[in-house]
Structure formats: structure tokens, C-alpha cells
Amino acid sequence: MTRPTTVSKGMLVSLLAAVALTLMPLPDEISPARPYWVALVLIYWNLEAGRLRHLGQAFVLGVLLDLLTGTLLGQHALSLIVISYLTERFRNRLRFFPPWQQAAAVMALLFNDRIVQLWVIGLTDDAWPTWTWWLAPLVGLLLWPWVFLLLDRLRQFERLQKS
């Protein structure tokens, strides 16, 4: 039996902030190392709140991201579905990892995303990315503890407001 998933204000705000950070222009030198903000937020909400459990939500979020970034329609949708599925599949284990191990698991999820993206790039005959493109999962690894703490505070604040 699955419990109904509700989208809280904190979740909506954090996802909108992640989309805004994704759309924010960066200098060309560091643009390939941009962390996958939407994936980081999606991983958090899947792990801690268990709210984004349906793959359809990840698909809709990915299509929205595809439309906003001008990428191949379905490219982000596919990668977010894979990330969401893997996070949900290993949720019970990942939630209780120590912080450094959880960050390593998040990096593995982000590297897996890069492999999915590379597969799509290969199918569309686009130019292969440079080596700096692979820095994004490492940046995600470094940012994960801070993203986790920020979103956890947001969730706690939201709980306090309800009570």
C-alpha cells in the first residue's frame, strides 16, 4: 500500500530554486562543472521525505527542464527517472549511511547520470563533451552535505509551522 504523495511548499520552493540555479548563466570556463541542482534536490526529497516516489513526477520535472534549457526533449526526463528509480530502490540503505558515504553514493548517482547523458549524446551524434564535463558529479559530491543540511532545515521549519 502506498501512501499519497503531497508536494509541500518547501519541496516546491526547493525544486524551483534548483531550476533557477540550473538556468543561471555561468562563465564558459566553469559552465561544464555546473552541478545538477535538480538531481541533488530530487535525491534529497526521495531519500528523506519519500515524497517524489512516482517516476511520473521525475519525468514531468525532466521535461520541464528540457523545455527550459533547450536540450533534446526527454534527455533530462530520462536521467531524472533513472536517478529517481535508483534512489528509491536503495532508499532504505542510503538513508542510514554516514554523511561521507551518502555523499559518495550521491556522486555515484550523478556519475550514472553522466553516463546516461553520454549515451544520449552518442545517439544524437552531438560533439563529445570535454573532460571538464565530468567535474559536475565531483562538485555535486562536495555540495551534497550543504544541500542536505539546507533542505533538512527547510523541512524542519515546515514541520514546525504545521504544529
C-alpha positions in Angstrom: 0.0 0.0 0.0 1.5 3.3 -1.0 0.8 6.5 0.9 -0.3 9.5 -1.1 2.4 11.9 -2.0 1.9 15.5 -1.3 4.0 18.3 -2.6 4.8 20.7 0.3 5.7 24.3 -0.1 9.3 23.6 0.9 9.6 21.0 -1.8 8.1 23.2 -4.4 10.4 26.1 -3.4 13.5 24.0 -3.4 12.7 22.5 -6.8 12.0 25.9 -8.2 15.3 27.2 -6.7 17.1 24.2 -8.3 15.6 25.0 -11.7 16.6 28.7 -11.3 20.2 27.7 -10.4 20.3 25.4 -13.4 19.2 28.3 -15.7 21.6 30.8 -14.1 24.3 31.7 -16.6 27.9 30.9 -15.7 31.2 31.7 -17.4 32.1 29.3 -20.2 35.2 28.1 -18.2 33.2 26.7 -15.3 29.9 26.0 -17.0 30.6 22.3 -17.7 31.2 21.8 -14.0 27.8 23.1 -13.0 26.2 20.7 -10.5 23.0 19.0 -11.5 21.0 21.0 -8.9 17.6 19.4 -9.8 19.0 15.9 -9.3 20.5 16.9 -6.0 17.2 18.2 -4.7 15.3 15.3 -6.2 17.7 12.8 -4.4 17.1 14.6 -1.1 13.3 14.6 -1.3 13.3 10.9 -2.4 15.7 9.9 0.4 14.4 11.9 3.4 10.8 12.6 2.8 10.0 9.8 0.4 7.6 12.2 -1.4 8.8 12.1 -5.0 8.3 8.3 -5.3 6.4 8.2 -8.6 8.6 8.2 -11.7 6.0 10.3 -13.4 6.9 13.3 -11.2 10.6 12.9 -12.2 9.5 12.7 -15.8 7.4 15.9 -15.7 10.2 17.7 -13.9 12.7 16.5 -16.5 10.5 17.5 -19.5 10.1 21.0 -17.9 13.9 21.2 -17.5 14.3 20.1 -21.1 12.0 22.8 -22.3 13.6 25.5 -20.2 17.2 24.6 -21.1 16.6 23.8 -24.8 18.0 20.3 -24.7 16.7 17.3 -26.5 13.2 16.7 -25.3 13.3 13.8 -22.9 17.0 13.9 -22.2 16.7 15.3 -18.6 13.5 13.4 -18.2 15.3 10.1 -18.8 18.2 10.9 -16.5 15.9 12.1 -13.7 13.8 8.9 -14.0 16.9 6.8 -13.7 18.1 8.8 -10.7 14.7 8.7 -9.0 14.4 4.9 -9.6 17.8 4.2 -8.2 17.3 6.4 -5.2 14.0 4.8 -4.4 15.4 1.3 -5.0 18.2 1.9 -2.5 16.5 4.4 -0.2 16.4 2.3 2.9 20.1 1.7 2.7 21.2 5.2 1.7 19.2 7.0 4.4 21.3 5.4 7.1 24.7 5.8 5.6 27.1 8.1 7.4 27.3 11.5 5.7 30.6 10.9 3.8 29.2 7.5 2.5 25.9 9.1 1.5 27.8 11.8 -0.4 29.8 9.1 -2.2 26.5 7.4 -3.1 25.1 10.7 -4.4 28.3 11.1 -6.5 27.8 7.6 -7.9 24.2 8.5 -8.9 25.5 11.7 -10.6 28.2 9.8 -12.4 25.5 7.3 -13.6 23.5 10.4 -14.8 26.6 11.5 -16.8 26.8 8.0 -18.4 23.1 8.3 -19.4 23.7 11.8 -20.8 26.7 10.5 -22.7 24.6 7.7 -24.2 22.0 10.2 -25.4 24.8 12.4 -26.8 26.2 9.4 -28.7 22.7 8.6 -30.1 22.2 12.1 -31.4 25.7 12.4 -32.9 26.5 15.5 -30.9 30.0 16.6 -30.1 31.6 14.7 -27.2 32.0 16.8 -24.1 35.4 17.8 -22.7 36.9 16.3 -19.6 35.6 19.2 -17.5 32.1 17.9 -18.1 33.0 15.1 -15.7 33.7 17.5 -12.9 29.9 18.1 -12.2 29.5 14.9 -10.2 32.5 15.8 -8.1 31.1 19.3 -7.5 27.8 17.5 -6.5 29.8 15.4 -4.0 31.2 18.5 -2.4 27.9 20.3 -2.3 25.8 17.4 -1.1 26.4 17.9 2.7 25.4 21.6 2.4 22.4 20.8 0.2 21.3 18.1 2.6 21.6 20.4 5.6 19.8 23.3 3.9 16.9 21.2 2.7 16.7 19.4 6.1 16.4 22.7 7.8 13.7 23.7 5.4 11.8 20.5 6.1 12.2 21.0 9.9 11.0 24.6 9.6 8.0 23.4 7.6 7.1 20.8 10.2 7.3 23.4 13.0 5.0 25.7 11.0 2.4 22.9 10.8 2.4 22.2 14.5 
